[in-house]
Each structure stands twice: as C-alpha cells, then as structure tokens.
Amino acid sequence: MILQKCIKPFLPLLEKISPARHHSTAAHKTSLTSVETDDVSLLFRYLDGFFLYGFFLTFDDEDLFHWVDPNITDRSSRDFSWFESMWKRNILTNKGERYIGKLFSLSSNLPAFQKRFPDAKVLYMVRDPLNVIPSGLSLVTGVLDKKFNFWSLDEKIRMRFIDRLYNALIELLNRFHHDWTNNNINKENVLVVRFDIMMNDFETLMDQIINFIDIEKKDSLAKVIQDTAESQKSYKSKHKYDLEKFGLTEDRIKMDCKAIYQTFLS
C-alpha cells in the first residue's frame, strides 16, 4: 500500500515507457494498474521464463524452448518461492486472507505447483483452440509490431517466429491435458472452466466457482455477478483473427489440439 502511494504520482510517466501500452486494447486491455498475469514478474525478476521465450528467444536461429521447459530446465522451486514472497507481501499490505493469482504457465507444470501448494484451488480455463491460439499469436506479434515493426521483417524470420510460438502454445495446452488424463493432477482442487459457459451462463458458473473456493456470496458480490451476466449476453469482441495471416488453418489447429476437443470440449 505504501509503495502504491509512492509511485502513484509517477504513473503517467511510467505508462509512457511501459510495454503494456503496445497491446491491442481490443484484444487485451492492460496497463501498469491493471491486473496482469503473475508470470510477467518472472521476466523482470530473473530475465527468463515463458515471456522471455515468447517475445525474444523465439527469434534465435536455434529453437531455445528447452531453456524455459520445466521438463528440461526445472526452475519451479525458485519461481514458486518468488511467487510466494510476492503473494505474502500482497496479503500483508492489503490485510487480506487469500491471494488470487493469474498464472498461465501452470498448465505446463501443475503437478509441481500442487506439490508445493497442496491447498491451492486452481481454476483452469478451457477455450476453443481456434480462438486461443490466434489470440496468443496476435497478442505477442501485435506488441512486437508496434515496437519493432514485426510484420515488416523478412518473411522467413516472421514465419519461423510464428511457428515456434505456435508450437509452444500447443504444448502448453497438451501438457495440461496429459497431466489431467494421466491423473498427475489432484482434480479435487482443480475446476475446469469452459469459456463458452462463462459467456453464456455466467451466474451458474459463478455459483460453482464460489462453492469450489468456499467463499460467502454476499449481496454486493451477487449484484456484481448479475450485472456482469447481463453485460456478457450482448458482448462481442472487437478483435478479429486471421488464421491465414499466421500461416495456419482450422484443420491444422483442430488436429494439433484433437485431445483438447475430445476431453474438454465435446
């Protein structure tokens, strides 16, 4: 809280140099004061992790995914300790009792996370890969294009980058699926949330989540849920994805994510 008060006068200046300003707001509204994924902190703390690979290492002549793959280079103990230190400070300064994290990287290493935090409740979002994959590609390339004119680079370099990032996104999806279907995950502490249900039946889904994380549904919370449910019924994304732009087809994505469709989206 003290830190927030200290940096508040400098936020307008910091926003001008923040990488968040390069995001497409139609696809991903963000800023220095927005809720962001906790994984970003690993990039600024240790200069590695999935964000380093997704935005920079994918340009290398050699595929360096093994640098961030926890199955090969396991830094989970260090990373989880960093997350825990942040979460504890957040809870202390805000006088809270529970921290709600946002970590997309857990899909690659959830068994290890559950071993370190056995009481953690995990919400895992499942969305049609035909939306997830181009969304991820668009988000990253959009930032790179605004800052470094990505789409003006040599086509060979662009397509190599896109192919590697595509494979990494597919791997994140399929790795969670592998751990889920092989019972490597404590499913009692994981709730699979379908994106389509969240958009079409938000109130019912929120009741499930509230019961799952064991919190009281106060009147103020119920009002927010009701208002959100109403707004979601008329929501239409302003961001459109062009698969051809990324050299992709629906058939390829459906084939590479076949297991996801069969297990979670059938």
C-alpha positions in Angstrom: 0.0 0.0 0.0 2.9 2.4 0.9 4.6 1.5 -2.4 1.4 2.2 -4.4 1.1 5.7 -2.8 4.8 6.4 -3.6 4.7 5.5 -7.3 1.2 6.9 -8.0 2.4 10.4 -9.0 4.8 8.8 -11.5 2.3 6.5 -13.2 1.6 8.9 -16.2 5.4 8.9 -16.9 5.8 5.1 -16.4 2.8 4.4 -18.6 4.7 6.1 -21.5 7.6 3.6 -21.2 5.5 0.6 -20.1 5.5 -2.4 -22.6 1.8 -2.8 -21.7 1.0 0.3 -23.9 1.9 -1.8 -27.0 -1.0 -4.2 -26.5 -4.1 -4.0 -28.7 -6.8 -2.8 -26.3 -9.4 -4.6 -28.4 -7.8 -7.9 -27.6 -6.1 -7.3 -24.3 -6.8 -4.3 -22.1 -3.9 -3.7 -19.9 -1.8 -1.0 -18.1 0.5 -0.6 -15.2 -2.5 -0.5 -12.9 -4.4 -3.4 -14.5 -4.5 -7.0 -13.2 -1.8 -8.8 -15.1 -0.5 -12.4 -15.2 2.0 -13.1 -12.3 4.3 -14.8 -14.9 5.3 -11.3 -16.1 7.1 -10.8 -12.8 9.5 -13.7 -13.6 10.7 -11.8 -16.7 11.6 -8.7 -14.6 12.9 -10.6 -11.6 15.1 -13.3 -13.3 15.0 -12.4 -17.0 13.7 -15.8 -18.1 10.5 -17.8 -18.2 7.8 -18.1 -20.9 7.6 -14.4 -21.5 11.3 -14.2 -22.4 10.8 -17.1 -24.8 7.6 -15.8 -26.3 8.8 -12.3 -27.0 12.5 -12.7 -27.6 14.1 -16.2 -27.7 11.9 -17.3 -30.5 13.9 -15.1 -32.8 17.1 -17.0 -32.3 18.5 -19.2 -35.0 18.2 -22.1 -32.6 15.0 -23.2 -31.0 15.5 -22.4 -27.3 12.3 -23.7 -25.9 14.3 -26.1 -23.7 15.5 -23.0 -21.8 12.1 -22.5 -20.3 10.6 -26.0 -20.5 10.2 -27.2 -16.8 10.6 -30.8 -18.0 14.1 -30.0 -19.1 15.2 -26.9 -17.2 13.2 -27.0 -13.9 13.3 -23.7 -12.1 10.0 -24.3 -10.4 11.3 -24.2 -6.8 12.9 -20.8 -7.4 9.9 -19.5 -9.3 7.4 -20.7 -6.7 9.4 -19.2 -3.9 9.3 -15.8 -5.8 5.6 -16.1 -6.3 5.0 -17.0 -2.6 7.1 -14.0 -1.5 5.0 -11.6 -3.7 1.8 -13.2 -2.5 2.6 -12.9 1.1 3.6 -9.2 0.8 0.4 -8.5 -1.1 -1.7 -10.2 1.6 0.1 -8.4 4.3 -0.1 -4.9 2.8 -3.7 -5.3 1.8 -4.6 -7.0 5.1 -6.1 -9.9 3.2 -6.6 -13.5 3.8 -6.3 -15.0 0.4 -4.4 -14.2 -2.8 -5.9 -14.7 -6.3 -3.1 -15.3 -8.8 -3.2 -15.4 -12.6 -0.6 -17.8 -14.0 -0.9 -19.2 -17.5 2.4 -21.1 -17.1 0.8 -23.5 -14.5 -0.6 -25.5 -17.4 3.0 -26.8 -18.1 3.8 -27.7 -14.5 0.7 -28.0 -12.4 1.7 -31.2 -10.6 4.8 -29.5 -9.2 2.7 -26.4 -8.2 0.2 -28.6 -6.3 3.1 -30.4 -4.5 4.4 -27.0 -3.3 0.9 -25.5 -2.6 -1.3 -28.5 -1.8 -4.2 -26.4 -0.5 -4.3 -24.1 -3.6 -7.6 -24.0 -5.6 -7.0 -23.8 -9.3 -9.4 -22.5 -12.0 -8.3 -23.8 -15.4 -9.9 -22.0 -18.3 -10.7 -24.1 -21.4 -11.4 -22.2 -24.6 -11.7 -23.3 -28.2 -8.1 -23.5 -29.6 -9.4 -21.9 -32.7 -9.7 -18.8 -30.6 -6.9 -19.3 -28.0 -4.1 -19.9 -30.5 -4.6 -16.9 -32.8 -5.4 -14.8 -29.8 -2.0 -15.6 -28.3 -0.2 -15.1 -31.6 -2.0 -11.8 -32.2 -1.2 -10.5 -28.7 2.6 -11.2 -29.0 3.0 -10.2 -32.6 0.9 -7.1 -32.0 3.3 -5.8 -29.3 6.3 -6.6 -31.4 4.8 -4.9 -34.5 4.0 -1.7 -32.6 7.5 -1.5 -31.1 9.7 -3.2 -33.8 7.6 -3.4 -36.9 7.4 -7.2 -36.8 5.3 -7.5 -40.0 8.0 -5.7 -42.0 10.6 -8.3 -41.1 11.9 -10.9 -43.6 9.1 -13.5 -44.2 11.4 -16.3 -43.3 12.2 -14.8 -39.9 8.5 -14.0 -39.2 7.2 -17.5 -40.1 10.0 -19.1 -38.0 9.0 -17.0 -35.0 5.3 -17.7 -35.5 5.8 -21.5 -35.9 7.9 -21.7 -32.7 5.4 -19.6 -30.7 2.5 -21.7 -32.2 4.2 -24.9 -31.1 4.8 -23.5 -27.6 1.2 -22.6 -27.2 0.1 -26.0 -28.4 2.5 -27.6 -25.9 1.0 -25.7 -23.0 -2.5 -27.0 -23.9 -1.5 -30.6 -24.5 0.8 -30.8 -21.4 -2.1 -29.9 -19.1 -4.2 -32.5 -20.9 -1.6 -35.1 -20.5 -1.3 -34.5 -16.7 -5.1 -34.4 -16.4 -5.8 -37.6 -18.2 -2.9 -39.5 -16.5 -4.0 -38.4 -13.0 -0.9 -36.4 -12.3 -3.1 -33.7 -11.0 -5.2 -33.6 -7.8 -8.5 -32.9 -9.5 -10.3 -32.2 -6.3 -8.5 -28.9 -6.2 -8.9 -28.0 -9.9 -12.1 -26.7 -11.5 -12.1 -26.7 -15.3 -14.0 -23.6 -16.5 -15.3 -23.6 -20.1 -15.1 -20.2 -21.7 -18.3 -20.7 -23.7 -20.2 -21.4 -20.5 -18.7 -18.4 -18.8 -20.0 -16.2 -21.6 -23.5 -17.8 -21.9 -24.3 -18.9 -18.3 -22.2 -16.7 -16.1 -24.3 -16.8 -13.0 -24.5 -20.6 -12.8 -20.7 -20.8 -13.4 -20.0 -18.3 -10.6 -22.1 -20.3 -8.2 -19.9 -23.3 -9.0 -16.8 -21.3 -8.5 -18.0 -19.7 -5.2 -18.8 -23.2 -3.9 -15.4 -24.5 -5.1 -13.3 -21.8 -3.5 -15.5 -21.8 -0.4 -16.4 -18.1 0.0 -19.6 -16.4 1.1 -21.8 -15.0 -1.6 -22.6 -11.6 -0.1 -25.3 -9.3 -1.6 -22.6 -7.0 -3.1 -21.0 -9.9 -4.9 -24.3 -11.2 -6.1 -25.1 -7.8 -7.6 -21.7 -7.7 -9.5 -22.3 -11.2 -10.8 -25.8 -10.3 -12.0 -24.6 -7.1 -13.7 -21.7 -9.0 -15.4 -24.0 -11.7 -16.6 -26.3 -9.2 -18.3 -23.4 -7.4 -20.0 -21.9 -10.7 -21.2 -25.1 -11.6 -23.1 -24.5 -8.7 -25.5 -20.7 -8.8 -25.6 -19.0 -9.1 -28.9 -15.2 -9.0 -29.3 -14.0 -6.2 -31.5 -10.9 -8.2 -32.3 -10.9 -10.5 -35.3 -8.3 -13.2 -36.0 -7.0 -14.0 -39.5 -5.5 -17.6 -39.4 -4.1 -17.1 -42.9 -2.0 -14.2 -41.7 -0.2 -16.7 -39.4 0.1 -19.4 -42.0 -2.5 -21.5 -40.1 -5.7 -23.4 -41.0 -8.6 -24.6 -38.9 -7.8 -28.2 -39.8 -4.2 -27.9 -38.5 -5.3 -26.4 -35.2 -8.0 -28.9 -34.7 -5.6 -31.8 -35.5 -2.9 -30.5 -33.1 -5.5 -29.9 -30.4 -7.5 -33.0 -31.1 -7.2 -34.3 -27.5 -8.4 -31.0 -26.1 -11.6 -31.1 -28.1 -12.2 -34.7 -27.2 -11.7 -34.4 -23.4 -12.9 -30.8 -22.6 -15.0 -29.5 -25.5 -17.0 -32.4 -26.8 
